[in-house]
């Protein structure tokens, strides 16, 4: 069971890191889109 726990913890950490990366990319893209809209006005 301990081996499975280690694998699960490792998978959770990897998914958390991937999620953080996707969220930060999304926020950056959103900010850039807002900047473009302001420039067009």
Backbone as a printed PyTorch tensor [residue, N CA C, xyz], in Angstrom:
tensor([[[  0.8380,  -1.2100,   0.0000],
         [  0.0000,   0.0000,   0.0000],
         [  0.8700,   1.2570,   0.0000]],

        [[  2.0220,   1.1970,   0.6720],
         [  2.8680,   2.3980,   0.7260],
         [  3.3740,   2.7710,  -0.6670]],

        [[  3.6940,   1.7740,  -1.4870],
         [  4.1460,   2.0560,  -2.8480],
         [  3.0720,   2.7730,  -3.6380]],

        [[  1.8300,   2.3320,  -3.4900],
         [  0.7080,   2.9710,  -4.1860],
         [  0.5190,   4.4010,  -3.6800]],

        [[  0.6540,   4.6070,  -2.3630],
         [  0.5250,   5.9500,  -1.7850],
         [  1.5680,   6.8850,  -2.3790]],

        [[  2.8060,   6.4030,  -2.5010],
         [  3.8770,   7.2430,  -3.0600],
         [  3.5490,   7.6230,  -4.4970]],

        [[  3.0660,   6.6550,  -5.2800],
         [  2.7040,   6.9280,  -6.6750],
         [  1.5610,   7.9360,  -6.7360]],

        [[  0.5690,   7.7870,  -5.8680],
         [ -0.5670,   8.7180,  -5.8560],
         [ -0.1140,  10.1250,  -5.4920]],

        [[  0.7260,  10.2470,  -4.4820],
         [  1.2310,  11.5700,  -4.0710],
         [  2.0020,  12.1960,  -5.2280]],

        [[  2.8490,  11.4090,  -5.8870],
         [  3.6280,  11.9030,  -7.0270],
         [  2.6960,  12.3910,  -8.1380]],

        [[  1.6550,  11.6190,  -8.4430],
         [  0.7070,  11.9960,  -9.4930],
         [ -0.0310,  13.2810,  -9.1240]],

        [[ -0.4410,  13.4070,  -7.8670],
         [ -1.1590,  14.6130,  -7.4180],
         [ -0.2650,  15.8420,  -7.5630]],

        [[  1.0030,  15.7040,  -7.1850],
         [  1.9390,  16.8390,  -7.2860],
         [  2.1120,  17.2350,  -8.7540]],

        [[  2.2630,  16.2470,  -9.6340],
         [  2.4290,  16.5500, -11.0630],
         [  1.1870,  17.2460, -11.6180]],

        [[  0.0110,  16.7520, -11.2580],
         [ -1.2200,  17.3800, -11.7450],
         [ -1.3650,  18.7960, -11.2100]],

        [[ -0.9850,  19.0140,  -9.9450],
         [ -1.0710,  20.3530,  -9.3580],
         [ -0.1400,  21.3150, -10.1040]],

        [[  1.0800,  20.8510, -10.4050],
         [  2.0270,  21.7140, -11.1220],
         [  1.5100,  22.0300, -12.5150]],

        [[  0.9520,  21.0250, -13.2010],
         [  0.4130,  21.2290, -14.5440],
         [ -0.7580,  22.2180, -14.4940]],

        [[ -1.6260,  22.0530, -13.4950],
         [ -2.7630,  22.9560, -13.3490],
         [ -2.3180,  24.3850, -13.1010]],

        [[ -1.3180,  24.5710, -12.2390],
         [ -0.8210,  25.9150, -11.9430],
         [ -0.2720,  26.5510, -13.2210]],

        [[  0.4550,  25.7500, -14.0180],
         [  1.0340,  26.2640, -15.2590],
         [ -0.0660,  26.6980, -16.2220]],

        [[ -1.1220,  25.8790, -16.3480],
         [ -2.2220,  26.2140, -17.2540],
         [ -2.9450,  27.4730, -16.7870]],

        [[ -3.1710,  27.5890, -15.4760],
         [ -3.8650,  28.7610, -14.9370],
         [ -3.0420,  30.0200, -15.1760]],

        [[ -1.7340,  29.9510, -14.9370],
         [ -0.8870,  31.1310, -15.1280],
         [ -0.8560,  31.5250, -16.6050]],

        [[ -0.8150,  30.5480, -17.5110],
         [ -0.8500,  30.8490, -18.9480],
         [ -2.1730,  31.5050, -19.3130]],

        [[ -3.2750,  30.9900, -18.7520],
         [ -4.6100,  31.5300, -19.0500],
         [ -4.7160,  32.9800, -18.5840]],

        [[ -4.2150,  33.2530, -17.3650],
         [ -4.2740,  34.6180, -16.8250],
         [ -3.4240,  35.5500, -17.6890]],

        [[ -2.2520,  35.0770, -18.1060],
         [ -1.3670,  35.9080, -18.9360],
         [ -2.0450,  36.2160, -20.2690]],

        [[ -2.6680,  35.2140, -20.8930],
         [ -3.3580,  35.4320, -22.1660],
         [ -4.5170,  36.4060, -21.9850]],

        [[ -5.2410,  36.2740, -20.8850],
         [ -6.3880,  37.1490, -20.6250],
         [ -5.9200,  38.6020, -20.4870]],

        [[ -4.8120,  38.8030, -19.7670],
         [ -4.2850,  40.1620, -19.5920],
         [ -3.8470,  40.7420, -20.9330]],

        [[ -3.2170,  39.9110, -21.7700],
         [ -2.7770,  40.3930, -23.0830],
         [ -3.9810,  40.7650, -23.9440]],

        [[ -5.0540,  39.9780, -23.8730],
         [ -6.2620,  40.2830, -24.6450],
         [ -6.8420,  41.6230, -24.2100]],

        [[ -6.8800,  41.8750, -22.8970],
         [ -7.4120,  43.1430, -22.4000],
         [ -6.5530,  44.3010, -22.8940]],

        [[ -5.2360,  44.1080, -22.9260],
         [ -4.3290,  45.1510, -23.4080],
         [ -4.5870,  45.4660, -24.8660]],

        [[ -4.8230,  44.4460, -25.6730],
         [ -5.0950,  44.6650, -27.0890],
         [ -6.4020,  45.4370, -27.2750]],

        [[ -7.4060,  45.1140, -26.4860],
         [ -8.6920,  45.8140, -26.5980],
         [ -8.5170,  47.3010, -26.2710]],

        [[ -7.7250,  47.6020, -25.2420],
         [ -7.5090,  49.0060, -24.8720],
         [ -6.7780,  49.7420, -25.9890]],

        [[ -5.8220,  49.0660, -26.6350],
         [ -5.0650,  49.7060, -27.7170],
         [ -5.9680,  49.9830, -28.9260]],

        [[ -6.9230,  49.0750, -29.1920],
         [ -7.7990,  49.2540, -30.3470],
         [ -8.7690,  50.4100, -30.1470]],

        [[ -9.1770,  50.6810, -28.9230],
         [-10.1540,  51.7580, -28.6660],
         [ -9.5780,  53.1380, -28.9320]]])
